[in-house]
Amino acid sequence: MESLAANSKTKRCPECGVYIPIEATRCPDCKKRVGPADKHGVGRKAVNYRAYAEMVLAFVGLGLFVWWFFLKDK
């Protein structure tokens, strides 16, 4: 039995559930990024690398603040 995605030319947005073309990278309804379809025809959520980079920068900034405020003069 073949998978549902192999027979279909659409995939479902993982955020809002709207069917979109299989080659689409962004959902036209909710404007979220959509990755390739899985075996059930649902697009995977795309990784948000910008959020990870912002988190790392925030932790580095917090570390520098703690060092400057508490440990600099010791």
C-alpha positions in Angstrom: 0.0 0.0 0.0 1.5 3.3 -1.0 1.6 6.3 1.3 -1.0 9.1 1.1 1.7 11.7 0.2 3.0 9.7 -2.7 -0.4 9.8 -4.5 -1.2 13.4 -3.6 -0.1 16.7 -5.1 -0.9 18.6 -1.9 0.1 18.5 1.7 -1.5 19.8 4.9 -0.1 22.8 6.8 0.9 21.6 10.3 -0.3 24.9 11.9 -3.8 25.5 10.4 -4.6 22.3 8.5 -5.2 23.9 5.0 -4.2 21.8 2.0 -1.4 23.5 0.0 0.6 22.5 -3.1 3.3 19.9 -2.4 6.1 22.3 -3.5 5.0 25.2 -1.3 7.3 26.4 1.4 4.9 28.8 3.1 1.2 28.4 3.9 -0.9 31.1 2.1 -3.5 31.0 4.8 -1.5 31.3 8.1 1.9 32.5 6.5 3.9 29.9 8.5 6.9 28.1 6.9 6.1 24.5 5.9 8.7 21.8 5.4 8.4 18.6 3.2 5.5 16.3 3.6 5.7 13.2 5.8 4.2 9.8 4.8 0.7 11.0 6.0 0.7 14.1 3.7 1.3 16.6 6.5 4.0 19.1 6.1 6.7 19.2 8.8 7.2 22.4 10.8 10.2 24.2 9.6 13.0 24.9 12.1 13.2 28.5 13.3 17.0 29.1 13.3 16.6 32.8 14.1 14.8 32.0 17.4 17.7 29.7 18.4 20.3 32.4 17.5 18.4 35.0 19.5 18.2 32.6 22.5 22.0 32.0 22.4 22.6 35.8 22.2 20.3 36.4 25.1 22.1 33.8 27.3 25.5 35.3 26.3 24.2 38.8 27.2 22.9 37.5 30.5 26.3 35.8 31.3 28.2 39.0 30.5 25.9 41.0 32.7 26.2 38.6 35.6 30.0 38.6 35.2 30.2 42.4 35.0 27.8 43.1 37.8 28.9 40.4 40.3 32.3 39.1 39.4 34.3 41.9 37.7 35.9 43.5 40.7 36.9 40.3 42.5 
